Amino acid sequence: MENFRLILLFALAFVLLLLYQAWMKDYGEISPQVSNISSDKSSPPDTDIEKAVPSVPVDSSVPVASQEGEITALPEPMSINDSDVISVTTDVFRVEISTKGGTLRNIYLLDYPVSPETPAQKFQLLKPDHPNLYLAQSGLIGTSKEAAPTHEAIFQSSAMEYKLDESSDELAVELSWTHDSGVKVTKRYMFTRGSYLIDLTQKVTNHSDTNWAARSYVQLQRSEPYSPEKSSFIYTFTGTAYYSPEDKYEKVPFEDIAGKKLNREVTNGWVAMLQHYFLSAWIPPRSESQTIFTNQLSGPRYVIGMYSPTVTVSPGASHAFSSQLYTGPKLQNELSKVAEGLELSVDYGWLTILAQPIFWLLNKLHSFVNNWGVAIILLTILIKLAFYKLSATSYKSMANMRKFTPRLQALKDRYGDDKERLNQAMMEMYKKERINPLGGCLPIVVQIP
């Protein structure tokens, strides 16, 4: 029996080694740079869109988009606190929108308390200051001759507080910006009851006497994650991700952004910031080409976003740039409906092929019993039933081995320290009695994953 236990231990060690290698491949070593996290809330970050592609700097206080499609944004940084705040309350959100750029700067998830002991304290996903700064930004980039409102521009709003009425399923929040030339931009957020998906429309109306050209952009900005209560033994991925039909789901750790900026054109893709249980993702219109970019700013802060092709608006005409922001929990059933591949943000790692169908089954059981504890017990029973034949074979093999224990002991007594003759005698006995010495542990190894 000692040999069989040894084989089982080796099999378990091998599986643990595979798990460790997969974990290191996905996450590597994490060193929270606490020394780089500032607690000074009076000096917020410069939130410019720095160049996604190397290009010649432009001497301008307004960000511009070159004809070749490169972002060369150089706005003068302003404090996000140097602006008014619009308060929005729905059945699932409590949101703060800054009039500076229409930036989503605070989002509390009303259905998710920080802990069961403090149900009144809701989980904060977006946050405007250090540590753990986290913003959802949007704007327009004009050509060198045009003015356009970036996320540094100051917008106006007809109201500073919005609340979803019980009789309504939608809530619209509008901010406006007007240039001296007559160009007007209306930024409109649409919130829907029961949904973590926010629709954004940036409508341009050209009241000037010349053509106006610009492109839209959306981005997520986040500082280096820091949590004093984080366990050193458990790590979950916090970083950026994007999706393209060609590469499918790609995670981009913050340290990779620091090493190389991403710049690629995709259609039917999205960009996201991920953390344990929650994410924020910008989703552009389907079938519209977008350029995904990443960047590292001082702080350190990391940016992932996308910008559209240039659109020219004739005098007297208008054009609406649209996109969607999902910001909330990783609800797999909802994510698959929002965008292709967004459900992959719930990352099961290298055991996805096993974990995903098991979770599907667990979810189905929960829909019947409406209790996760009972659902887990039922799932365990079903898995045991599925592996019944293997388990029975394993138990039968081990029972047979126990019957031959006296004979094995007799062989050990006979041959003493002569390992070679002992092993030869044992193999002859196994062959004669048709015993598979691995029959007891191999079925168990199959079930370990």
Secondary structure, DSSP 8 states (H G I E B T S, - for coil): -HHHHHHHHHHHHHHHHHHHHHHHHHH------GGG----TTS--------SS-------SS-EE-TTS-EE-------TTSS-EEEEE-SSEEEEEETBTT-EEEEEEEEEEEETTEEEEEEEEEBSSSSS-EEEEEEEEE-TT-----TTSB-B-S-SEEE--TT-SEEEEEEEEE-TTSEEEEEEEEEETT--EEEEEEEEEE-SSS-EEEEEEEEEEEE----TT--SS-----EEEEEETTTEEEEE-HHHHHH---EEEEES-EEEEE-SSEEEEEE--TT-EEEEEEEEETTTEEEEEEE---EEE-TT-EEEEEEEEEEEE--HHHHHHHSTTGGGGS--GGGHHHHHHHHHHHHHHHHHH--HHHHHHHHHHHHHHHTHHHHHHHHHHHHHHHHTHHHHHHHHHHHTT-HHHHHHHHHHHHHHHT--TTTTTHHHHHH--
